[in-house]
Amino acid sequence: MGINLKPIDIVDDITQEEFIEKYLKPRKPVVIKNMAKKWPAYQKWTMEYMKEVVGDVEVPLYDSSKADPAAPINSSAAKMKFGDYIDLIRREPTDLRIFLFDPIKFAPKLLEDYLSPKELMGGFLDKYPNMFFGGKGSVTFLHFDIDMAHIFHTHFNGRKHVLLFDYKWRERLYQIPYATYALEDYNIENPDFTKFPALDGVEGIECFLEHGDTLFMPTGWWHWMKYLDGSFSISLRAWDKSWAVKAHSLWNLTVQRKFDDIMKKNFRKKYMDWKEKVAVKRAEIALKKGLPRIK
């Protein structure tokens, strides 16, 4: 059977009523083609422009190696001047990525170049977004966002391949306990179903983003991303109205993260080995029970 991937819904434009009824309330992803075309960033945000306005600030870089069980979450693999990194991803493929970068801290005028889509929904967290840069071939591992926000993810200067999975599939995706990411021993793009049988039959959504495309990812959706070109994205985040979702976010950011950091610091590989075994066991149980129940 394999993983069942359906194409994502794509719209050129959308009204608030359509967005709320078709995508926000049912928590269904969609690509909006024209939203960012109204932004100055659509024309201005080239690689050269970002290099010019941000400058040579040193930035942390992340690669595709498996997480160190003794390291805190989001620990970087290397550092490089931003301008040198831009030159690198323009020049050649690399698995190095910039993750959760705030270039606006160093270039406040970028604030003038984009608009939060408040005509579609409220609850945007703040005016400082996250940005992500990647070289051709670099991959963002399968995970969901710890703060459980709705995300409007707009891509620039190239193409990006995205796989999306509803939160209800988390156990079948081999979610690591006390974490927001999956077991890193399989390739979701081409999984080995003999070694990871719980992936067989998982349902997801596939999309390809091009320059200016905006992907709406509802709260809790798992995502895997591969840069098909050296390129970058901006994520604008908004709270869900549900107090249960907000409580889940608070738990993830405080209790769960703190507990996980303490356990990793004290037990390191032993703790990580235990977590991986639990992830496999839970996936096997979910598969045996036929979870999640599909309506």
C-alpha positions in Angstrom: 0.0 0.0 0.0 2.7 2.5 1.0 2.1 6.0 2.1 -1.0 7.5 0.6 -0.2 11.1 -0.5 -2.9 13.3 -1.9 -2.2 16.6 -3.7 -2.8 19.8 -1.7 -5.7 22.2 -2.4 -4.4 25.2 -4.4 -6.2 28.5 -4.7 -5.1 31.8 -6.3 -7.0 33.9 -3.8 -9.5 33.2 -1.1 -12.0 35.1 1.0 -12.1 35.1 4.8 -15.4 33.2 4.7 -14.0 30.5 2.4 -10.8 30.2 4.3 -12.5 29.8 7.7 -15.1 27.3 6.5 -12.9 25.2 4.2 -9.5 25.3 5.9 -9.3 26.9 9.3 -12.3 25.2 11.0 -11.5 21.7 9.6 -7.8 22.4 10.0 -6.9 21.5 6.4 -3.8 22.7 4.6 -4.0 24.9 1.5 -1.6 26.7 -0.8 -2.5 30.3 -1.6 -0.7 31.5 -4.8 -1.4 35.2 -4.8 -1.2 36.3 -1.2 2.5 37.2 -1.2 2.3 38.8 -4.6 0.8 41.8 -2.8 3.9 42.1 -0.7 6.9 44.3 -1.6 8.9 41.1 -0.7 7.6 39.3 -3.7 9.9 41.5 -5.9 12.5 42.6 -3.5 13.5 39.4 -1.6 16.3 38.0 -3.8 19.3 36.3 -2.4 21.5 39.3 -3.1 19.0 41.6 -1.4 18.9 39.5 1.8 22.7 39.3 1.8 22.9 43.1 1.4 20.4 44.0 4.2 21.3 41.4 6.8 25.1 41.6 6.3 27.8 39.4 7.8 26.2 38.5 11.1 27.3 35.0 12.2 24.5 32.4 12.1 24.1 28.9 13.4 23.8 26.1 10.7 22.1 22.8 10.9 22.7 19.6 8.9 21.0 16.3 8.3 22.9 14.3 10.9 20.9 12.5 13.6 20.3 14.5 16.8 22.9 14.1 19.5 21.0 12.6 22.5 23.2 14.7 24.9 22.6 18.0 23.2 19.8 20.4 23.8 17.1 20.6 21.2 18.0 22.7 18.1 21.7 22.6 18.7 23.6 23.8 15.7 26.3 21.8 13.7 28.4 24.8 12.6 28.4 28.6 12.3 29.1 30.8 9.3 28.7 34.5 8.3 25.3 35.0 6.7 26.7 36.5 3.6 29.1 33.5 3.1 26.2 31.1 3.6 24.1 32.9 1.0 27.0 32.6 -1.5 27.3 28.9 -0.6 23.6 27.9 -1.3 23.6 30.0 -4.5 26.8 28.2 -5.7 26.3 24.5 -4.8 24.1 21.9 -3.1 24.6 21.5 0.7 22.7 20.0 3.5 23.3 23.0 5.7 20.3 25.0 6.8 19.5 28.1 8.8 16.7 27.4 11.2 14.4 29.7 13.1 16.5 32.7 12.1 15.4 36.3 12.9 17.0 38.5 10.2 14.7 41.4 11.1 16.7 41.8 14.3 19.6 42.9 12.1 17.6 44.4 9.3 14.4 46.1 10.7 13.4 47.5 7.3 12.4 44.0 6.3 9.3 44.6 8.4 8.0 46.8 5.6 8.2 44.1 3.0 5.5 41.6 4.2 2.0 41.7 5.7 0.4 39.2 8.1 -2.8 37.9 6.5 -5.1 39.4 9.1 -7.9 39.6 6.4 -8.1 35.8 6.8 -7.8 35.3 10.6 -6.7 36.9 13.8 -4.3 35.8 16.6 -1.0 36.5 15.0 1.7 36.2 17.7 3.9 39.2 16.8 5.5 41.1 14.0 8.8 39.1 14.2 8.6 36.0 12.0 10.8 33.0 11.7 12.9 32.6 8.5 14.5 29.4 7.1 17.2 29.1 4.5 18.4 25.9 2.9 20.8 24.6 0.2 19.7 22.4 -2.7 19.0 19.0 -1.3 18.8 20.0 2.4 16.0 18.5 4.4 14.0 19.6 7.4 13.2 16.4 9.4 9.7 15.3 10.0 8.2 17.2 13.0 5.4 19.4 14.2 5.9 22.8 15.7 6.2 22.8 19.5 4.1 26.0 20.0 1.1 24.4 18.1 0.5 27.6 16.1 -1.2 28.0 12.7 1.5 28.7 10.2 1.5 30.7 6.9 4.8 29.6 5.3 5.8 31.6 2.2 8.7 30.5 0.0 11.1 32.6 -2.1 13.8 32.2 -4.8 13.3 28.5 -5.7 11.3 25.4 -5.0 10.5 23.3 -2.0 9.0 19.8 -1.6 6.7 19.4 1.4 5.0 16.4 2.9 2.2 17.0 5.5 0.5 14.7 8.0 -2.4 15.3 10.3 -1.5 15.2 14.1 -3.7 12.1 14.5 -1.0 10.0 12.6 1.8 10.9 15.2 2.1 7.4 16.7 2.2 5.7 13.2 4.9 8.2 12.3 7.1 6.9 15.2 6.9 10.1 17.3 9.7 10.3 19.9 8.3 10.5 23.4 8.6 14.0 25.1 9.5 15.5 21.7 7.9 17.0 18.6 9.8 15.0 16.0 9.8 11.5 14.5 12.3 8.7 14.7 15.2 9.7 12.4 16.1 6.2 11.2 13.8 6.2 8.2 13.4 8.4 5.1 9.8 9.5 4.8 10.4 10.2 1.1 11.3 6.5 0.5 10.6 4.5 3.7 11.5 0.9 4.3 8.1 -0.6 5.2 9.8 -3.9 6.3 11.7 -2.1 9.0 9.0 0.5 9.7 5.7 -1.3 9.0 3.5 1.3 10.8 4.2 3.8 8.0 2.4 1.5 5.5 -1.0 3.0 5.0 -0.3 6.4 6.6 -2.2 9.2 4.8 -0.7 12.6 4.0 -0.6 15.6 1.7 2.1 16.5 -0.8 2.9 19.9 -2.2 5.6 21.8 -4.1 6.1 25.4 -3.3 7.5 28.0 -5.8 8.5 31.6 -5.4 5.7 33.5 -3.7 3.6 30.5 -2.8 2.1 30.5 0.7 1.3 27.3 2.5 -1.2 27.3 5.3 -0.3 24.6 7.9 -3.0 24.3 10.6 -2.0 23.7 14.2 -0.3 20.3 15.0 0.3 19.3 11.4 3.5 17.3 10.9 5.8 18.5 8.1 8.8 17.4 6.2 10.5 19.8 3.8 13.2 19.4 1.1 14.8 22.3 -0.6 14.9 21.6 -4.4 16.9 24.8 -4.9 18.9 27.0 -2.7 16.1 29.2 -1.3 14.4 30.5 1.8 11.0 30.9 3.5 9.2 33.1 6.1 6.7 31.7 8.6 4.0 33.9 10.1 2.3 32.3 13.1 -1.1 32.7 14.7 -2.8 31.3 17.8 -5.7 28.9 17.5 -8.7 30.1 19.4 -9.0 26.8 21.3 -7.8 27.0 24.9 -7.0 23.3 24.8 -4.5 24.0 21.9 -3.0 26.9 23.9 -2.7 24.7 27.0 -1.0 22.0 24.8 1.4 24.7 23.5 2.3 25.9 27.0 2.9 22.3 28.2 5.2 21.6 25.3 7.2 24.8 25.8 7.6 24.5 29.5 7.1 21.2 31.3 7.8 18.8 28.4 10.8 20.6 27.1 12.4 21.1 30.5 11.8 17.5 31.5 13.4 16.3 28.2 16.4 18.5 28.6 17.0 17.3 32.2 16.7 13.6 31.1 19.1 14.1 28.2 21.6 15.9 30.3 21.6 13.2 33.0 21.1 10.0 31.0 22.2 10.8 27.4 22.3 7.8 25.1 20.5 5.5 27.6 17.6 7.9 27.6 17.5 8.3 23.8 17.7 4.6 23.3 14.7 4.2 25.6 12.8 6.9 23.7 13.4 5.2 20.4 12.2 1.9 21.7 9.0 3.4 23.0 8.4 5.2 19.7 8.7 1.8 17.9 6.5 0.0 20.4 3.8 2.7 20.2 3.8 2.6 16.4 3.4 -1.2 16.4 0.5 -1.0 18.9 -1.2 1.7 16.8 -0.8 -0.3 13.6 -2.2 -3.5 15.3 -5.2 -1.6 16.6 -5.8 0.1 13.2 -5.2 3.6 14.6 -6.0 6.3 13.9 -9.7 5.6 13.2 -10.4 7.1 9.7 -13.9 8.5 9.3 
